[in-house]
């Protein structure tokens, strides 16, 4: 099993961005939209909207080409290499990609999910507070993912450091399936994981949910998934973007009105994508820990930027998020702002 231990945030992210900016310059065609997202419960909007045909119906004859990846940084890479037009990803990789690119190439269109991450410890663990993490091994998704930023900020807030920074906490940045495997073997003490992995650790492996991430946020809500797009695509195809946003909004509403059907759709999708079937209890538990909303919760994005900057993810030149939202009236994207 490949375990990626974090050794230098800034260097890694700069490398990712540089590679992303230098790769293929493929332009999208007018008869297609290329979408990238992750296969987890937090990404329920693209999953459901694609599976129930809402996006296809709105876009009519325009083809939708999808790509499923494992992490937010991979989504950013797809956008900057122009191999994707629209995407769903977390606020941390969006901010890191936006700032590191030093361009105005990507924009936030709307929110998709709030919440949906938990800090889970082993069933026999004596961990009850942050101080108990001294000397422990903790896993989170890949470097620059939203859960990675949240975990590292939590450690810093409690005067703890990862080992590569001279501290005592070992942080593994690995894919969610690998988090599950290491947790099952007892090779890690805890994990900061998104849904459904967090609920799987609890229900299938006996882990204890020490806290949900939303409990650490103002008003107990924060953006965990956003709908974003390449600025060039927005400017060339505003009508397509408007149709997508309409379908996105309809899907958000449909999910909130049809929770049972939503969970069934996700179970079928997950089995089709991974070959593994999740139980109804797992999926229901996972969905109970998220809020589907088109509100991007702007204050939380600003806080993620501050945290990423404090952690050294954004370099040394400061950052400016004044233009991260796309507000062209043609797209009616500002509905969440009204």
N, C-alpha and C positions, 0 to 999 in steps of 0.2 A: 504493500500500500504506500502510496506517495503522500508524505506529510510535508507540507510547506510551512516551515517556521519562519516567522517574520524577521527580516534583517534589514531594516532601513526603509521606512515608509516613503520618504521623499524620493529616494533614488529609484525605487520600484515604480512609483507612479509616474515620475518623469519619463522613465523608460517606456512604460506602457503608452503614454501619450505621444512620445516621439515616434514610436513604431506605428501607432494608429494614424498619425498625421501623414506618414510617409507611404503608406500602403495604397492599394488600388484606388483609382478615382472614378468609380463606376457611377454614372448618372442614372437615376431612375427614369423609366419611361412613363408616358402619360397613361398607359393602360394598366398600370400595376402600382400597388402599394406594398412595400416590404416592411414587415413588422418583426421585432425581436422582443422576447420577454422570457421570464423564468417559469418553471413548472412547479410552482408552489401555491399554497392557498392565498397568500398575500396578492398573487396575480390573478385572482378570480375574475376580474373584469375582462381581460383579454381571453382567458380560457372560456368563460361562459359566452361572451359575445361572439367568439368564433364558432363554438360548438352549437349554439342554438341558431346560428345564421343571421344574427342581427347586423353584424358588420357587412356581410355579403349582400344582404338585402338593401342596405343603405347605399353601398357603393355600386350596385348594379353590375354593369359589364366590366368594371375595373377589377382585375385579379388581385387577390391578396396572397402574398408569399410570406410564409412565417418561418422563423428560426427560433429555436429554444436553446438558451444557454444556461450556464451554471452560476453566473455572477454578474453583478452590476458593472464592474470594470469591463467585462466582455461586451456588455450592451453599449457602453461608451465607445469601445473600439469599433463596433459595427457602425455606429453613427458617424464617427470621424473618418472611417475608411469609405464612407458612402455606400456601404453594403446594406444599410437599413435606412428607412425614411422616418418611421415612427417607432416608438419604443415605450415600454413600461419598465421603470427601474426605481431604485430607492433614491432618496434625496442626497445621501452622502456621495455616492459615485457620480451623481449628476453635478454636484457642486465642485467636486475635485476635478472632473473632466472639464467643466466650464472654465474654471479658473486656470488650470494648467494649459489649456489650449490657447489662452490669450487672444481668443477670438469671440465672436458673437454667433457661433455656428449652431447652437442648440438652444431651444426654448422650452419652457414648461407650458403645456396647454391646459392641464387640469390635474386634480388629484385623482386617486383611485382607491387607496386604502389608508386607514389609520390604525395604528397598533399592529399586533401580530408578531411579537417577539417576546421571549421569556428567558430568564436565567434559571437553568435547571441544574440541580446537583444530584449526586448519587444517593440512592435510597438509604444507605447507612452512613451518610456524611454527617459530620459534626459542624459543618459550615452553617452559621446562622447570621453572620454579618460580614461586611467587607473586610474587616481586619483578619478574618479567618482564611482569606485567600492567599495570605503570605505562604510562599513555597508551593502553591498548588499549580496544577496543569489545567488550563481552560482552553476550550475550542470555540472558534467563531468562523463564519464564512470568510471568503477570500479578502485579502488586503484591499481596503478601500470600500468594502461593502458597508451598508448602513449598520449592520449588527457589529461589525468590526470596530467602527468608529465609536459606537455606543459603549462597547466593552472597554476599549482603551481609555475613553473619557472617564468611565466609572472608576477604573483603577486609579487614574490620576487624581480624581476628586477625593479619593480615599488614601492618598499618599502612598500608593503602590506603583511599582514600575515593572514592565516586562523585562525579562532577562537581558534582551539585547540592548536595553537602556540602562543596564547596571542594576536592575532590580531582582526580585526573587520569584516573579510569577512567569511561568512558561505559557506562552500563547501560541496555539496552533491555528493557522489559517488554512482551512481545508473545506472541501465540498460537504454539503449536508449529509449525503449518504455515508461519507467517511466519519463525520461527527458521530453518527448513529453507531457505526461499527466500533469506534474507539470507546464510546460510552458503554456499549454492551460488554466489551472486554475489561472494563474498569481501568483503561489506560489514561483516562482523563478524569478529573474531579468534578468538572462542571462544563456547561456549554451555554453560550448566548446564542440562541437559535431562533429562526423564524418558523412560522407554521407551514406545513404540519409537523415538521421535525420536532419542535418543542413538545407538542402533545404526544408524539410517538415515543419520545424519551420517557415521558411520564407514564403513559398507559401501557406501553409494551415492555419497557425496561424497568419500571418501578421507580423512576427518578422522581425527585421532589421539586416542584416549581417554587423556587425561593421567592421570586417576584416576577410580575409581568412588567415589561419595559414601560408601558403607559403609566404605571404607578410612580414613575420617576419624573414625569413630565407635567408641566402646567396644564390644568384642566383635564389631565389624564388622556391627552390625545396628541398625536404627532403624525406627520405624513410618513408613511412607510413605503408607498409606491406612488409614482407620478406618471402621467402620460406626457411624453416629451416628443420633440420632432427636430429634424434638421431645419435650420432657418431657410436654407436655399430651397428645400422642398416646400416649405410653407409659402414662400413668395411665388414660386412657380405654379403651385397647385392649390390655391386657397379654397376652391370649391370642393376638392377632395377632402381637404382638412376639415372643412365645415361639416361634410357628411360624416366623417369619422367621429367628430366630436358629438354630433347628434346621436350616433349609434352608441358611443361611449356613455353618454348621459342616459340614454334609454336602458342600457345594460345595467348601469348602477341602480336605476329605479327597479328594474325587473328583478335583480338579485335580492334587493331589500323586500320586495313583495312576494318572492317565491323562494324562501330559504331551503325548503325541502328539495325542490327540483334542482336548485343550485348545487346542493351537496351531492346529489346523484350524478349530475353532469360532471362534477369534479372527479368523483370516484371513477367514472368511465374514462375520462381523459387521462387520469394518472396511470391507470392500468394500460391504456393504449400507448402512453409515452414511455413508461418505465418497465412494463411487464409485471408490475406488482399491484395487488389490489388492497386498498386501504379499507378498514372496516368502517361501517356507518358511524360508530361511536367515535373513532379517531377523527374523522372528517367533521362530524358535528362539533366535537370539542374544539377543533382547530378554528372553525368558523365562528364559534362563540367568542373567540379572542381577537377578532378583527372587526372593524367598522368599514363598510364599503361606502365611500363618499367621493364626490367629484371636487370637494374642497381640498386644495393642496396645503391648507393650514400654513400660510406663509411664515408665520412667526417661528414655526418649528424648523423650517428650512433655513432661516437666518441663524437659529441656534445651532443646527448641524454645521453650518459654515464656520461659526465661531469655534466649535469644538474641533473640527477638522484642522482649522488654522492653529489652534493651541497645540495640537498633536504633531504639527509640522507637515501635514499633508499638502498644504497649499503653497509651500515655498516661503521665501523671505520678502517678497515684494508686495505683500498685502493682497487684498481682493476687493472686487467691486461686483455686486449682484444687482445693480440697478436695472439691468435690461434682461433679466432671466425669464420674464413672463411675456408670452405672445398675446397681444391685445388688439390685433387687427379686427375691426368690426365685421369684416366679411366672414370671419370664422365663428362669430358669436361665442368666442372662448371665454369672454369675461362674465358669463352667467353666474359663476361661483362668486364673483366679486360684487354682484349687485345686492 
